[in-house]
Amino acid sequence: MIMQKTIEKNLLQIQEDIAPCKPNIIAVTKYFDEKAIVSAYNAGMRDFAESRAIEAIEKINNLPEDVRKNSKFHFIGHLQSNKVKKVVANFDYIHSVDSLKIAELISQEAHKIGKIQNILLQINNAGEEQKSGFSREEIFENFPEIQNLSNVKISGLMNMAPLGAEDSELEILFEDVYHIKQSLESKFNCKLEELSMGMSQDYKIAVKHGATMLRIGRKLFK
């Protein structure tokens, strides 16, 4: 009960911080157990994000049936080839699609179970070597092939800003992702509905630059 009250208070604060914008706030639960997910659900949350496939699936399967049925689950971690089948079977959105190869594997596994998998393409426009994702050049090279895959829907783009980046750098990076989205829509005649960017430390800046999905963990639960 204490957890639920904490989440309700924190959620209200986040909503006030970003008003009048109303992006989808996704609860990042990778460091929290099933009880925390249920508390967040009871506080009004319906979208939950995880980054470790095996642990996440076990957690999802242990949730009460009503929570499981009425929630959407988002995979936000680096997706390894050998985990694609399990992730496709258990997640509504995969935010971290970082290569044509992974997109192809997702489409193949989705086809096997008759599913159109919602994916977001991860942009690494800061050029961080320790992070995966498409560079600006790579996204334009690979987009048409991914767009033609039969069992994926490109719902949008995802970005993870560098930890500890100055606000001025974040402004530039998030604005750049927004412009990449616009350019892709124009060049390939499509609509990319989602921009997944902004976490506990930078969500206010992300919203200013068009974020439609915020991935919030610590700020929501503590």
C-alpha positions in Angstrom: 0.0 0.0 0.0 2.9 2.4 0.8 4.4 1.6 -2.6 1.1 2.4 -4.3 0.8 5.8 -2.6 4.4 6.6 -3.5 3.8 5.8 -7.1 0.6 7.8 -7.2 2.4 10.8 -5.8 5.4 10.5 -8.1 3.2 10.0 -11.2 1.2 13.1 -10.4 4.5 15.1 -10.0 5.8 13.8 -13.4 2.5 14.7 -15.1 2.6 18.2 -13.6 6.2 18.6 -14.7 5.4 17.9 -18.3 1.9 19.5 -18.6 0.2 20.1 -21.0 2.0 17.3 -22.8 0.6 13.8 -22.3 3.1 11.3 -23.4 2.7 7.6 -22.5 4.5 7.1 -19.2 6.0 3.6 -19.1 7.1 2.2 -15.8 10.5 0.6 -16.0 10.3 -2.3 -13.6 13.6 -4.1 -14.2 14.8 -3.4 -10.7 11.4 -4.1 -9.0 9.4 -7.3 -8.3 5.9 -8.4 -9.2 4.5 -6.6 -6.1 5.8 -3.3 -7.4 4.2 -3.9 -10.8 0.9 -4.6 -9.1 1.2 -1.5 -7.0 1.9 0.6 -10.2 -1.0 -1.1 -11.9 -3.3 -0.1 -9.0 -1.9 3.4 -9.2 -3.2 3.6 -12.8 -0.1 2.5 -14.8 -0.8 0.1 -17.7 2.6 0.1 -19.5 5.6 -1.7 -18.1 9.2 -2.0 -19.4 11.9 -4.6 -18.8 15.4 -5.1 -20.2 16.3 -8.6 -19.2 14.3 -11.1 -21.2 14.3 -14.3 -19.0 13.8 -12.5 -15.7 11.1 -10.3 -17.2 9.1 -13.2 -18.7 9.1 -15.0 -15.4 7.9 -11.8 -13.7 5.1 -11.3 -16.3 3.9 -14.9 -15.9 3.7 -14.5 -12.1 1.4 -11.5 -12.3 -2.3 -11.7 -11.5 -4.3 -12.5 -14.7 -6.1 -9.2 -14.8 -2.8 -7.2 -14.5 -1.3 -9.3 -17.3 -4.3 -9.0 -19.6 -4.8 -5.3 -19.2 -1.2 -4.2 -19.4 1.2 -3.7 -22.3 4.8 -4.9 -21.9 7.7 -3.2 -23.5 11.2 -4.7 -24.0 13.8 -1.9 -23.8 17.1 -3.8 -23.3 19.7 -5.0 -25.9 18.0 -7.9 -27.7 20.3 -10.9 -28.4 19.5 -13.2 -31.3 18.9 -16.2 -29.1 16.2 -14.3 -27.1 14.2 -13.0 -30.0 11.7 -15.9 -30.0 10.8 -15.4 -26.3 10.6 -11.7 -26.5 8.3 -11.7 -29.5 6.0 -14.2 -27.7 5.8 -12.0 -24.5 6.1 -8.3 -25.3 3.8 -5.9 -27.1 6.6 -3.5 -28.1 10.3 -3.9 -28.7 12.0 -0.5 -28.3 15.6 -1.6 -28.8 15.8 -2.9 -32.4 19.3 -1.9 -33.3 20.1 -3.7 -36.6 18.5 -5.1 -39.8 19.4 -8.6 -38.7 17.5 -8.3 -35.4 14.5 -6.8 -37.3 14.5 -9.8 -39.7 14.6 -12.3 -36.9 11.8 -10.6 -35.1 9.7 -10.7 -38.3 10.4 -14.4 -38.8 9.4 -15.3 -35.2 6.3 -13.1 -35.3 5.3 -14.8 -38.6 5.4 -18.2 -36.9 2.8 -17.2 -34.3 0.7 -15.0 -36.6 1.7 -11.7 -35.0 2.6 -8.3 -36.2 5.2 -7.1 -33.8 5.4 -3.4 -32.9 9.0 -2.3 -33.0 10.9 0.9 -32.5 14.3 1.5 -34.1 17.1 2.5 -31.7 19.0 5.6 -32.7 22.5 6.1 -31.3 23.1 9.6 -32.5 25.6 10.4 -29.7 27.9 7.8 -31.2 28.5 6.0 -27.9 30.6 2.9 -28.6 29.1 1.0 -25.5 25.6 1.5 -26.8 24.0 -0.2 -29.8 21.7 1.5 -32.3 21.6 2.9 -35.8 23.7 5.9 -36.7 22.0 8.7 -38.7 23.5 7.2 -41.9 22.6 3.6 -41.0 18.9 4.3 -40.2 18.3 5.7 -43.7 20.2 2.9 -45.4 18.3 0.1 -43.5 14.8 1.7 -43.1 13.3 0.6 -46.4 14.3 -3.1 -45.9 12.9 -3.1 -42.4 9.7 -1.3 -43.6 9.2 -4.2 -46.1 9.4 -6.9 -43.5 6.0 -8.7 -43.4 5.5 -9.2 -39.6 6.8 -6.0 -38.0 5.3 -2.6 -37.7 7.7 0.3 -37.3 5.9 2.2 -34.6 8.7 4.8 -34.2 12.1 5.6 -32.9 13.9 5.1 -29.6 16.8 6.9 -28.1 19.0 6.6 -25.0 20.9 9.7 -24.1 24.3 9.5 -22.6 24.3 9.4 -18.8 25.6 12.6 -17.3 25.1 14.6 -20.4 24.6 18.4 -20.0 21.2 19.8 -20.7 22.5 21.6 -23.7 23.7 18.3 -25.2 20.4 16.6 -24.5 18.6 19.4 -26.2 20.6 18.8 -29.4 20.4 15.0 -29.3 16.6 14.8 -28.7 15.9 17.5 -31.3 18.1 15.5 -33.8 16.1 12.3 -33.2 12.9 14.3 -33.8 14.3 15.6 -37.1 15.4 12.1 -38.1 11.8 10.9 -37.5 10.4 13.7 -39.7 12.9 13.0 -42.4 12.1 9.2 -42.4 8.4 10.0 -42.6 8.9 12.3 -45.6 11.4 10.1 -47.5 9.6 6.8 -47.0 6.0 8.0 -47.0 5.2 6.6 -43.6 3.9 7.7 -40.2 6.1 7.0 -37.1 3.7 7.4 -34.2 6.1 7.0 -31.3 9.3 8.7 -30.0 10.6 6.7 -27.1 13.1 9.0 -25.3 13.4 10.4 -21.9 14.1 8.7 -18.6 14.1 9.7 -14.9 16.9 12.2 -15.3 15.9 13.8 -18.6 12.2 13.4 -19.3 11.4 17.1 -19.1 13.8 17.8 -21.9 12.7 14.8 -24.0 9.0 16.0 -23.9 10.0 19.4 -25.2 11.4 17.7 -28.3 8.4 15.5 -29.1 8.8 12.4 -26.9 5.6 10.3 -26.9 6.9 7.6 -24.6 8.8 8.2 -21.4 10.6 5.3 -19.7 10.6 6.1 -16.0 11.9 3.9 -13.2 13.6 5.5 -10.3 11.6 8.7 -10.4 8.3 6.7 -10.3 9.2 4.1 -7.6 11.3 6.0 -5.1 
